[in-house]
Amino acid sequence: MTNITSKADVDAYLNHDRIECLECGQRYQFLPVHLKRAHQLSAEEYRERHNLPTGTPLAGLGYRQAQRDKLNRMIAAGTLTHDHLPAAVEQARRAGRGQRRDYDLAEQGEIAKRIEHPQLPPGAKRANGRDADHARQYQREYRALQAGNITQEQLKFIKDNFFIQGMDWTARRLGMTKPELAAIVEQIGLKQPIKIRRWTPQEDEFIAAHLDQHGTAWVAQQLGRTYNGVNTRVTTLGLKKGSRKQVPRQPWTDADDTKLKQMLEAGSSYAEAAKALGRSLSATRAQVFKMGYTFQQQWRRYTDEELSTIITLFGQGKTAADIARHLKRDANSVRGKMIELGLVGKTPRWSAEQEKFLIDNYASLGAAGCAEALGRTVNSIQARAARLGLRRR
């Protein structure tokens, strides 16, 4: 029996008028029928079992030549045309690549070793005038555009704003969810250089002195660090309760309780009261509970000036979060007021009928056509199509 370990073995195996069955040793002009009847194997299973490349013809030389002559006669007579080739090529493009055999990969590796790869100096330009240092980045962007996952305008918007405005803001402006935007950022290989800011001895002392009294969030704000960053540093320093170098907690006095109650009754928030008393937010809430004081948060009404500011800033393209920071209000509160003013609408949920229409028509109408038909924005259509795995033809 033949043992297939190289391309030369494959050529030798096929170079006979009758091809050998590697299961039983018998020879046939056309092997697949025998494999199915005698060994219950498909052609692909047989190739895989005996290390033959995908697509290896399982027939003898005479049989293969006879089939070639038959096809040539059909082409000459006009019975067989090439009209099917575009569809076949498109199907082959989507079919994926077969599993390469070990000896194929080894031979390819040897060929690759002999290829000279001239290196361009830093800052050099390629033949098309683009920056050679970012060639890989351009390839990934091109593939994302070709796949229909993103438009050229969206790509530019993400590159201009993602690292400045952040994930939340960019996703909202594009009408995407954060997971959808994260997937696109990963696909196009958009990365920001990591800048490591090392912890200083002064920062470590500050954490040890103030963490128990003010809490992680307050310490992070004072140091200009993230909440998770401070938490990680606390673990690294091994600062556990009872072992921290801390400023002793000050007990709540009657004066503190009176001031806290007066501020809350005057309309101050828990956060404002905590800041005025030099306490953490959690400690302030806990003290209110201990006092047995029932406090109903008094929501601050919007003034005419604030409403005018909302309308003006919205006209300038600002988001609810931007406006909330300007007014020093909660973003959800501002968003609700914008809906109340008719500046934005509540986005209707996708119905089963709308999703079916999108699935049936996205490939032919595109995002713009589906948006017009469904009365939605183009960004909303693109986001839903990405979630459903739809692509344009």
Helices and strands as residue ranges (DSSP letters): H 7-14, E 19-20, E 27-28, H 31-39, H 43-49, H 61-76, H 85-95, H 102-113, G 132-134, H 135-146, H 152-165, H 167-174, H 178-187, H 201-214, H 216-223, H 227-237, H 254-265, H 270-277, H 281-291, H 304-315, H 320-327, H 331-340, H 352-374, H 378-388
